[in-house]
Amino acid sequence: MIINNWKREIGKTVGVTLTVGLLASCGTPNTTNSEDSNSSVTSTTESQTPTVVATTTVLCDLTQRIAEDTIKLNCLLEPGLDPHVYEPLPEDRKAIENAELILYSGYGLEPELIKLIESTSNKAPKVAVAQEAVPNPLLGEDDHHNHEEDHSDHSHEQEEHQEEAQGEQVPDPHVWHNAQNGVKMVEVIEKNLEQLVPEQAQLYRQNAQALKTELSQIDDWIKSQIATIPKRNRQLITTHDSLGYYAQAYNIPVAGVLQGLSTEEKPTATRVKELVDQVKASNVPTIFPEVAVNSKLIETVAKDAQVKIPAQELYTEGLGEPGSSGDSYPKMLVTNTQIIVEGLGGEFISFQAP
């Protein structure tokens, strides 16, 4: 398996429960079951193993869990990288050109990689997993075009004019923050893997079902956890507009963000002041920085508004480094929820699979 510099072993399935410290991996299908299913199908030899490209860390993790070692998986984005601004490497182009299945998120999440995928002469299936899984997305403002440069010679009047300009309404690409959307993404990936390697269909269906069950359990758990937050505190303020699906699914409205859907936007001093005022008006005790997004501005807002920021940042653009509390999709969902619940005064109880 090739994952640029991100080495993660596949083909070993683990059935474990998340602990309070979230040190264990989230459950993947039971090894015995996987071995039973493999015994009933034709083994894929090394020379026959198809190559699959997955652009984001979330797609990579889901694909690994479903396919195990039946494919060669090349993951283009490493943990901690921002897909909005990622510039493809020469090896990314080569991987895309040689892949037999290309999985990308879509809705503009990874714009430069999408350009590369759309321009390749490779006739392999190209699947926008998030778009197919969630055909009716939330809309948000993509106003980084209005804020590309915050030049030092901007006058106060120019800044006010910028703030009045409305960004274009575009699909919100962060669909995976609703665990039920994650279930739908699993279904899209499983279907395409079956078409690629039909002799492994039983294994793929079994692993996909186990993963969907786990995600549905996490979905119910998140709802119960968010409900423990005092109603007056049940609001999210983050660095950029990445948690709309989480907010909608789990009844915790987004009260304010520094940036729109893209992390490319450069907030003006006026926008920062507006958010400080929003934070003060909301009376929330904590606002939340994000991994892969510069935290200096949100720290400034927190200081000026006299609220807390947690020591751990939210995983909003992808998974965490291997060994971190967000190094798998299920663990990411649980960790983000823990950060939010504890930050807003809820009663956190660690996830225990039934």
PAFIRO-634074 format. One record per residue: residue in one letter; x, z negated, y of N, C-alpha, C in turn. Coordinates in steps of 0.02 Angstrom, whole numbers, padded with zeros to 5 digits, always signed. Each point is the difference from the previous one (the first is absolute). Layout:
<rs>
AXZYXZYXZY
...
</rs>
This chain:
<rs>
M+00042+00000-00059-00042+00000+00059+00044+00000+00062
I-00017+00041+00049+00038+00005+00061-00043-00027+00056
I+00025-00048+00037-00038-00027+00057+00048-00007+00059
N+00036+00055+00018+00051-00004+00052+00045-00060-00015
N+00006-00048+00047+00040-00059-00011-00040-00059-00025
W-00065+00011-00012-00045-00054-00021-00007+00002-00075
K+00036-00042-00036+00000+00001-00073-00050-00050-00027
R-00051+00026-00033-00049-00044-00031-00014+00026-00070
E-00001-00046-00048-00009+00019-00069-00073+00011-00016
I-00015+00055-00035-00067+00012-00024+00001+00002-00076
G-00060+00000-00029-00005+00002-00072-00002-00068-00031
K+00009-00052+00039-00007-00069-00025-00060-00030+00035
T-00051-00016-00037-00061-00027+00030+00000-00075-00008
V-00026-00033+00051+00002-00073+00001-00069-00027+00014
G-00022-00049-00037-00064-00031+00014+00011-00071+00024
V-00001-00010+00064+00014-00066+00029-00050-00017+00053
T-00001-00062+00020-00045-00024+00053+00041-00016+00062
L-00027+00016+00059+00034-00018+00062-00001-00075+00008
T+00058-00028+00017+00005-00072+00012-00006-00014+00074
V+00000-00065+00018-00007-00018+00070+00056+00031+00041
G+00061+00001-00027+00056+00027+00037+00004+00075-00004
L-00044+00032-00039-00003+00072-00008+00067+00028-00023
L+00033-00037-00045+00064+00023-00025-00007+00046-00060
A-00057-00005-00034-00010+00042-00060-00030+00066+00019
S+00010+00050-00041-00029+00065+00013-00074-00003-00015
C-00039+00042+00037-00071+00005-00016-00009+00033-00067
G-00054-00015-00033-00011+00022-00069-00003+00075-00007
T+00035+00025-00049-00007+00069-00021-00021-00002-00073
P-00018+00056-00030-00030-00001-00066+00043-00034-00052
N-00032-00031-00049+00034-00036-00053+00043+00047-00042
T+00063-00022-00015+00047+00042-00035-00026+00020-00069
T-00031-00046-00035-00025+00015-00067-00051+00056+00002
N-00046-00003+00048-00050+00053+00006+00032+00067+00015
S+00051+00000+00044+00033+00063+00017+00035+00029-00061
E+00031-00044-00040+00034+00025-00060-00050+00027-00050
D-00058-00033-00006-00051+00024-00045-00023+00070+00020
S-00010+00010+00066-00025+00065+00022+00054+00052-00009
N+00063-00018+00012+00054+00048-00008+00007+00023-00072
S-00017-00044-00047+00007+00018-00070-00050+00054-00021
S-00053+00009+00040-00051+00048-00018+00007+00066+00035
V+00052+00008+00041+00010+00062+00035+00070+00025-00013
T+00011+00063+00018+00065+00030-00009+00047-00025+00054
S+00059-00025-00019+00047-00025+00049+00028+00057+00041
T+00009-00014+00064+00028+00051+00044+00076-00005-00001
T+00033+00052-00022+00073-00001-00004+00029+00008+00070
E+00064-00016+00005+00033+00003+00065-00004+00070+00030
S+00010+00051-00042-00001+00068+00025-00069+00022+00023
Q-00052-00032-00025-00068+00019+00017-00029-00043+00056
T+00035-00052+00020-00027-00047+00049-00010+00034+00068
P-00062+00004+00024-00012+00032+00064+00022-00043+00059
T+00016+00033+00055+00023-00034+00060-00058-00006+00050
V-00010-00060+00026-00053-00013+00048+00032-00029+00063
V-00022+00024+00058+00021-00028+00064-00057-00041+00029
A+00015-00060+00024-00048-00042+00037+00033-00018+00067
T-00035+00012+00054+00032-00010+00066+00008-00074+00018
T-00053-00040-00008+00001-00069+00026+00012-00051-00055
T+00018-00060+00020+00014-00053-00048-00064-00021-00037
V-00057+00001+00034-00063-00018-00033-00016+00051-00054
L+00004+00064+00016-00013+00052-00050+00050-00005-00058
C+00062-00014+00016+00051-00005-00052-00016-00057-00048
D-00019-00057+00026-00015-00058-00042-00060+00014-00045
L-00054+00028+00028-00059+00014-00040+00016+00052-00054
T+00038+00051+00018+00017+00052-00049+00043-00027-00056
Q+00048-00043+00016+00042-00032-00051-00042-00039-00049
R-00047-00038+00026-00040-00044-00042-00045+00039-00048
I-00022+00057+00023-00043+00041-00043+00041+00040-00050
A+00055+00031+00023+00037+00047-00042+00054-00031-00043
E+00024-00059+00018+00056-00031-00034+00059+00048-00003
D+00030+00011-00059+00060+00043-00004-00016+00070-00024
T-00063+00022+00008-00019+00067-00024+00016+00055+00052
I+00023-00019+00059+00018+00048+00052+00066-00021+00032
K+00031+00048+00034+00056-00015+00044-00028-00007+00070
L+00002-00059+00028-00032-00013+00064+00051-00004+00056
N-00009+00041+00051+00044+00000+00058-00040-00026+00060
C+00018-00058+00025-00034-00031+00057+00040+00012+00063
L-00030+00033+00049+00038+00022+00058+00012-00054+00052
L-00048-00043+00011+00007-00053+00050+00023-00065-00033
E+00052-00030+00026+00022-00065-00025-00040-00056+00033
P-00002-00058-00032-00036-00057+00031+00027-00016+00069
G-00045-00017+00045+00019-00019+00067+00004+00056+00050
L-00004+00063-00024+00003+00057+00046-00070+00016+00026
D-00002+00024+00061-00064+00016+00033-00017+00073-00013
P-00054+00013-00037-00018+00070-00017-00018+00042+00061
H-00023-00032+00054-00020+00036+00060+00058+00037+00032
V+00060-00029-00004+00058+00027+00035+00055+00024-00047
Y-00012-00003-00065+00052+00018-00049+00019+00073+00007
E+00066+00012+00003+00027+00068+00002+00026+00018-00069
P-00028+00052-00032+00020+00018-00068+00075+00016-00006
L+00028-00018-00056+00070+00015-00016+00004+00064-00040
P+00059+00032-00003+00006+00061-00040-00021-00009-00073
E+00014-00059-00028-00020-00013-00069-00075-00005-00008
D-00035-00019+00054-00073-00001-00003-00028+00070-00009
R+00028+00047+00039-00021+00070-00006+00012+00026-00071
K+00058-00016-00027+00017+00023-00068-00048-00030-00051
A-00015-00065+00008-00046-00033-00047-00069+00032+00003
I-00024+00015+00059-00066+00032+00008+00000+00069-00031
E+00053+00037+00010+00004+00068-00026+00001+00002-00077
N+00026-00054-00031+00008-00001-00073-00055-00039-00036
A-00045-00031+00036-00051-00043-00031-00054+00042-00035
E-00029-00030-00052-00057+00031-00034-00066-00030+00022
L+00003-00055+00037-00058-00030+00032+00024-00037+00062
I-00034+00012+00057+00020-00032+00063-00058-00043+00024
L+00012-00064+00006-00050-00048+00023+00020-00025+00069
Y-00043+00010+00049+00012-00027+00066-00063-00034+00025
S+00006-00041+00051-00057-00040+00022-00048+00042+00041
G+00025+00032+00053-00043+00042+00041-00028-00036+00060
Y-00047+00033+00034-00029-00024+00063+00055-00012+00052
G+00055+00038-00006+00053-00005+00050+00045-00060-00005
L-00003-00037-00056+00041-00061-00006+00074+00016+00002
E+00021+00052-00038+00070+00018-00004+00008+00072+00026
P-00006+00011+00066-00007+00067+00028+00056+00048-00016
E+00062-00022+00003+00056+00046-00013+00004+00019-00074
L-00016-00047-00044-00001+00017-00071-00058+00047-00016
I-00057-00011+00033-00058+00045-00010+00018+00071+00020
K+00035+00007+00057+00022+00067+00021+00043+00032-00053
L+00045-00038-00029+00045+00025-00051-00039+00020-00062
I-00048-00040-00020-00041+00014-00059-00042+00063+00011
E-00029+00006+00059-00044+00057+00013+00039+00065+00007
S+00064-00004+00017+00040+00060+00011+00039+00022-00062
T+00003-00041-00052+00039+00018-00059-00032+00058-00038
S+00042+00040-00032-00024+00055-00041-00019-00023-00070
N+00014-00063-00015-00018-00028-00066-00076+00003-00009
K-00021+00028-00057-00071+00008-00014-00030-00060-00037
A+00039-00052-00009-00025-00060-00036-00058-00031+00039
P-00045-00036-00036-00055-00033+00035+00025-00048+00054
K-00031+00003+00058+00017-00044+00056-00062-00040+00016
V+00002-00064-00013-00060-00042+00003+00006-00051+00057
A-00045+00004+00049-00004-00051+00053-00043-00057-00027
V+00031-00048-00031-00035-00051-00038-00049-00040+00042
A+00021-00023+00058-00045-00040+00043-00059+00041+00024
Q+00013+00063+00018-00054+00043+00024-00051+00013-00054
E+00024+00012-00061-00046+00013-00055-00038-00064-00020
A+00035-00056+00003-00031-00064-00021-00051-00024+00051
V+00014+00012+00064-00043-00026+00054-00017+00059+00047
P-00049+00041-00020-00015+00060+00039-00034-00014+00067
N-00026-00060+00010-00032-00018+00063+00039-00058+00032
P+00056+00014+00031+00044-00053+00025-00025-00031+00064
L+00027-00058+00016-00009-00029+00066+00037+00043+00051
L-00022-00003+00062+00034+00036+00053+00032-00049+00048
G+00055+00021+00029+00034-00042+00048+00036+00044+00051
E+00029-00032+00050+00034+00038+00053+00072+00013-00019
D+00019+00063+00007+00070+00020-00008+00025+00020+00069
D+00021-00050+00038+00017+00013+00070+00074-00002+00013
H+00041+00011-00053+00072-00001+00015+00021+00058+00043
H-00041+00054+00001+00017+00056+00043-00006-00020+00073
N-00042-00050+00014-00008-00023+00069+00053-00050+00021
H+00040-00023-00051+00047-00054+00015+00069+00015-00029
E+00017+00063-00007+00062+00017-00034+00061-00029+00036
E-00002-00001+00066+00056-00026+00038-00026-00052+00050
D+00036-00055+00005-00017-00051+00050+00057-00001+00051
H+00004+00054+00039+00056+00010+00045+00004-00056+00052
S+00061-00016+00019+00010-00054+00048-00027+00016+00068
D-00010+00066+00016-00025+00017+00066-00076+00006+00002
H-00034-00021-00053-00073-00001+00001-00024-00051+00051
S-00046+00019+00041-00030-00047+00047-00056-00038-00034
H-00021-00055+00032-00057-00039-00026-00062+00044-00005
E-00009+00045+00050-00058+00044+00000+00002+00048-00060
Q+00060+00025-00016+00007+00045-00057-00015-00037-00065
E+00021-00062-00006-00014-00039-00060-00074-00010-00008
E-00035-00015+00055-00072-00009-00004-00034+00064-00022
H+00025+00057+00025-00029+00064-00019+00010+00012-00075
Q+00059-00019-00026+00014+00007-00071-00049-00042-00041
E-00012-00061+00023-00044-00045-00037-00071+00025-00002
E-00021+00036+00054-00068+00026+00002-00009+00060-00046
A+00056+00035-00014-00005+00059-00042-00020-00020-00071
Q-00048+00034-00027-00025-00016-00066+00036+00042-00052
G+00024-00032-00053+00033+00036-00053-00050+00039-00042
E+00026+00049-00035-00042+00040-00044-00024-00041-00059
Q-00063+00008-00018-00027-00035-00059+00021+00038-00063
V+00038-00034-00042+00026+00031-00061-00012-00047-00059
P+00002+00026-00062-00010-00044-00058+00054-00054-00005
D-00021-00060-00015+00047-00055-00012+00029+00009-00070
P+00067+00008-00006+00030+00014-00066+00012-00061-00043
H-00011-00061+00026+00020-00061-00036-00054-00023-00049
V-00022+00045-00042-00059-00013-00042+00012-00054-00053
W+00062-00009-00021+00015-00044-00057-00009-00074+00015
H-00012-00019+00063-00009-00071+00016-00068-00026-00021
N-00044+00043-00022-00062-00019-00035+00014+00010-00074
A-00001-00054-00039+00017+00005-00071-00045+00048-00038
Q-00063+00007+00021-00045+00048-00033+00022+00072+00013
N+00029+00013+00058+00030+00066+00011+00060+00010-00046
G+00036-00055-00013+00055+00004-00048-00024+00020-00069
V-00058-00025-00020-00031+00020-00064-00013+00075-00001
K-00025+00026+00055-00014+00072+00004+00064+00041-00002
M+00053-00026+00031+00064+00034-00002+00028+00002-00071
V-00009-00054-00037+00021-00002-00070-00036+00055-00039
E-00063+00008+00012-00039+00052-00035+00025+00069+00015
V+00018+00013+00062+00027+00066+00019+00067+00013-00034
I+00043-00050+00001+00066+00008-00032-00007+00009-00075
E-00041-00041-00031-00010+00005-00073-00026+00069-00020
K-00048+00026+00037-00028+00066-00015+00054+00054+00003
N+00042-00002+00050+00051+00052+00007+00057-00008-00051
L+00016-00061-00019+00049-00011-00053-00027+00026-00066
E-00063-00010-00013-00031+00026-00062+00005+00076-00003
Q-00012+00032+00056+00005+00073+00002+00071+00024-00011
L+00048-00040+00024+00071+00018-00008+00025-00013-00070
V-00019-00056-00030+00024-00019-00067-00061-00021-00041
P-00040+00048-00023-00062-00016-00035+00010-00040-00064
E+00058+00007-00032+00011-00036-00063+00007-00076+00012
Q+00010-00020+00062+00006-00072+00016-00064-00027+00032
A-00054+00036-00007-00063-00019+00034-00022-00071-00019
Q+00006-00018-00064-00023-00066-00021+00039-00056+00035
L+00066+00009+00004+00041-00050+00034-00019-00005+00073
Y-00008+00057+00033-00016+00000+00071-00067-00033+00014
R-00049+00015-00042-00066-00030+00010+00002-00075-00010
Q+00037-00021-00050+00005-00071-00015+00035-00037+00058
N+00056+00026+00023+00037-00032+00054-00039+00001+00066
A-00034+00056+00013-00040+00005+00061-00057-00051-00001
Q-00032-00008-00057-00056-00047-00005+00024-00071+00011
A+00057-00018-00029+00028-00067+00010+00016-00012+00073
L+00027+00050+00033+00018-00007+00071-00063-00004+00043
K-00050+00039-00015-00063-00003+00038-00033-00067-00008
T+00002-00028-00060-00029-00067-00011+00036-00052+00042
E+00066+00004+00000+00040-00048+00040-00016+00006+00074
L-00003+00061+00025-00014+00010+00071-00070-00023+00019
S-00047+00009-00044-00068-00024+00014-00002-00077+00002
Q+00040-00031-00043+00005-00073+00002+00032-00024+00065
I+00052+00035+00022+00033-00017+00063-00048+00010+00058
D-00040+00053-00003-00049+00014+00052-00048-00059+00009
D-00026-00025-00056-00046-00057+00003+00036-00062+00026
W+00063-00009-00021+00039-00058+00021+00013+00002+00075
I+00017+00059+00027+00012+00006+00073-00062-00021+00039
K-00058+00024-00023-00063-00018+00035-00009-00075+00002
S+00013-00033-00056-00009-00072-00003+00052-00036+00044
Q+00060+00028+00005+00052-00032+00041-00015+00007+00075
I-00019+00060+00021-00015+00011+00071-00058-00044+00022
A-00047-00012-00046-00058-00042+00016+00019-00072+00015
T+00061-00022-00020+00021-00068+00015+00026-00009+00071
I+00013+00056+00035+00025-00004+00069-00057-00022+00046
P+00011-00049+00042-00053-00020+00047-00024+00061+00039
K-00065+00005+00009-00029+00059+00031+00029+00015+00068
R+00016-00051+00038+00027+00011+00068+00070+00032-00002
N+00035-00007-00057+00067+00027-00007+00001+00067-00037
R-00057+00022-00024-00001+00057-00046+00006+00066+00038
Q+00060+00011+00029+00015+00061+00038+00073+00018-00013
L+00015+00065-00001+00068+00024-00011+00027+00031+00064
I+00060-00020+00018+00037+00033+00054+00069+00017-00028
T+00017+00064-00001+00061+00024-00032+00039+00046+00047
T+00058+00023-00025+00042+00043+00040-00031+00069+00010
H-00024+00030-00054-00034+00065+00008-00061+00003-00044
D-00040+00052+00010-00067+00003-00030+00004+00023-00073
S+00019-00046-00044+00012+00017-00070-00048-00034-00048
L-00039-00048+00023-00040-00040-00046-00075+00010+00009
G-00020+00059+00023-00071+00014+00009-00040-00004-00065
Y+00029+00026-00054-00036-00001-00065-00004-00071-00027
Y+00053-00038+00010+00000-00071-00021-00054-00037+00040
A-00001+00011+00065-00049-00034+00044-00071+00016-00021
Q-00014+00063-00014-00067+00021-00019-00020-00028-00068
A+00045+00002-00049-00016-00021-00068-00008-00075-00005
Y+00037-00038+00040+00004-00072-00011-00028-00041+00059
N-00037+00034+00044-00037-00035+00052+00044-00042+00045
I+00054+00032+00025+00044-00033+00048+00019+00051+00053
P-00037+00002+00055+00009+00053+00050+00069+00001+00032
V+00022+00060+00018+00062+00008+00038-00016-00012+00074
A+00029-00052+00029-00015-00018+00069+00046+00035+00050
G+00058+00024-00025+00046+00034+00046+00062+00024-00036
V+00029+00055+00027+00063+00027-00026+00041+00025+00059
L+00066+00000-00008+00044+00026+00052+00001+00076+00000
Q-00003+00030-00061+00007+00071-00007-00059+00028-00039
G-00008+00067+00002-00052+00033-00038+00019+00008-00073
L-00027+00052-00032+00011+00010-00072+00073+00016-00015
S+00034+00035+00045+00070+00018-00011+00045-00051+00033
T+00056-00015-00034+00049-00046+00028+00043+00034+00053
E-00009+00065+00011+00039+00036+00049-00020-00017+00072
E-00060-00025+00009-00023-00016+00067+00044-00054+00033
K+00014+00009+00063+00040-00049+00038-00047-00036+00050
P-00019-00061-00015-00046-00036+00045+00031-00012+00068
T-00039+00008+00052+00023-00013+00068-00005-00074+00016
A+00029-00019+00056-00004-00070+00022-00072-00021+00012
T-00040+00048+00024-00071-00015+00012-00035-00015-00065
R+00015+00040-00052-00031-00011-00065+00020-00067-00030
V+00063-00019+00008+00023-00064-00025-00037-00057+00035
K-00008+00005+00066-00036-00051+00037-00073-00005-00023
E-00030+00058-00013-00070+00001-00023-00006-00037-00066
L+00049+00011-00045-00003-00034-00065+00010-00075+00008
V+00043-00020+00045+00009-00072+00013-00066-00030+00021
D-00036+00034+00044-00065-00024+00023-00050-00002-00058
Q+00003+00051-00044-00045+00001-00058+00013-00058-00047
V+00064-00014-00011+00019-00056-00044-00026-00066+00029
K+00010-00010+00064-00024-00062+00032-00075-00006-00006
A-00035+00056+00011-00074-00001-00003-00026-00012-00070
S+00037+00024-00050-00023-00006-00070+00008-00070-00028
N+00048-00038+00029+00015-00068-00024+00026-00003-00071
V+00027+00055-00026+00029-00002-00067+00065-00039+00002
P+00018-00036-00054+00061-00039+00001+00063+00041-00015
T-00010+00059-00032+00057+00039-00025-00014+00074+00009
I+00053+00037+00019-00003+00073-00002+00056+00024-00046
F-00005+00063-00024+00039+00019-00058+00047+00060+00011
P+00066-00011-00009+00047+00056+00000-00003+00037-00067
E+00031+00059-00002-00004+00041-00060+00070+00025-00020
V+00011+00004-00065+00061+00030-00027+00002+00073+00022
A+00059+00025+00017+00012+00070+00019-00023+00016+00070
V-00026-00050+00036-00021+00010+00070+00038-00051+00043
N+00031+00024+00054+00039-00044+00043-00043-00060+00023
S+00025-00059-00013-00039-00061+00014+00013-00030+00068
K+00045+00029+00040+00018-00031+00064-00060-00005+00047
L-00041+00053+00003-00057-00001+00046-00052-00052-00020
I-00015-00003-00066-00050-00049-00023+00026-00071+00011
E+00066-00010-00006+00029-00065+00014-00008-00018+00074
T+00008+00050+00043-00010-00012+00072-00072-00019+00014
V-00046+00036-00032-00072-00015+00009-00015-00071-00023
A+00027-00019-00058-00012-00067-00027+00026-00054+00047
K+00060+00012+00027+00029-00050+00046-00041-00007+00063
D-00021+00057+00029-00038-00002+00062-00070-00029-00010
A-00029+00013-00060-00067-00025-00014+00001-00070-00031
Q+00060-00024-00016+00009-00066-00029-00036-00008-00067
V+00012+00049-00044-00026-00003-00068+00058+00009-00049
K-00013-00011-00062+00052+00003-00052+00005+00071-00028
I+00059+00014-00029+00007+00058-00044+00031-00027-00065
P-00024+00025-00058+00026-00026-00063+00072+00023-00012
A+00035-00038-00041+00069+00018-00016+00003+00064-00040
Q-00050+00012-00042-00001+00060-00041-00045+00053+00031
E+00025+00062+00002-00038+00055+00029-00047+00030-00051
L-00054+00030+00024-00048+00034-00043+00030+00066-00026
Y-00016+00016-00062+00019+00065-00029-00056+00049+00015
T+00008+00040+00052-00055+00045+00020+00014+00073-00013
E+00063+00020-00001+00017+00071-00008+00024+00017-00070
G+00006-00049-00043+00022+00012-00068+00022-00065-00032
L+00034+00005-00056+00020-00059-00038+00065-00029+00026
G+00015-00061-00024+00062-00034+00019+00057+00018-00047
E+00058-00025+00017+00060+00011-00041-00010-00029-00070
P+00033+00029-00051-00004-00029-00067+00020-00074+00001
G-00040-00040-00033+00012-00072-00002-00036-00039+00055
S-00030+00036+00048-00036-00033+00053-00071-00016-00022
S-00037-00036+00042-00069-00018-00017-00048+00058+00009
G+00026+00058+00023-00044+00058+00009+00027+00061-00035
D+00034-00009-00057+00034+00057-00032-00044+00038-00049
S-00064-00015-00003-00048+00040-00038-00065+00003+00040
Y-00042+00047-00016-00062+00007+00038-00045-00063-00007
P-00012-00025-00061-00040-00061-00005+00031-00059+00036
K+00066-00009-00006+00033-00056+00034-00004+00007+00076
M+00005+00062+00024-00006+00011+00072-00068-00022+00027
L-00054+00017-00037-00067-00020+00021-00006-00076+00002
V+00027-00033-00051-00004-00073-00004+00043-00033+00055
T+00060+00025+00009+00045-00029+00050-00028+00007+00071
N-00025+00059+00017-00030+00009+00066-00057-00048+00011
T-00041-00009-00051-00057-00046+00005+00024-00071+00010
Q+00051-00020-00036+00027-00067+00008+00025-00011+00072
I+00036+00048+00027+00026-00006+00068-00057-00007+00050
I-00052+00040-00008-00057-00001+00046-00039-00065-00006
V-00015-00020-00062-00041-00060-00010+00037-00062+00026
E+00063-00007-00018+00037-00059+00024+00010+00001+00075
G+00011+00060+00029+00011+00006+00071-00062-00016+00042
L-00059+00012-00029-00062-00009+00038-00038-00064-00020
G+00033-00043-00038-00029-00065-00015-00047-00002-00059
G+00006+00049-00045-00041-00001-00061+00031-00043-00054
E-00033-00003-00057+00024-00040-00057+00023+00047-00055
F+00065+00013-00001+00027+00048-00047+00004-00029-00071
I-00026+00038-00048+00005-00017-00071+00030+00062-00034
S+00054-00009-00037+00035+00057-00029-00044+00039-00048
F+00013+00065-00004-00039+00043-00043+00013-00016-00073
Q-00053-00008-00038+00004-00010-00072-00046+00050-00033
A+00028+00045-00039-00042+00049-00035-00045-00036-00049
P-00064+00016-00002-00047-00033-00047+00022+00009-00072
</rs>
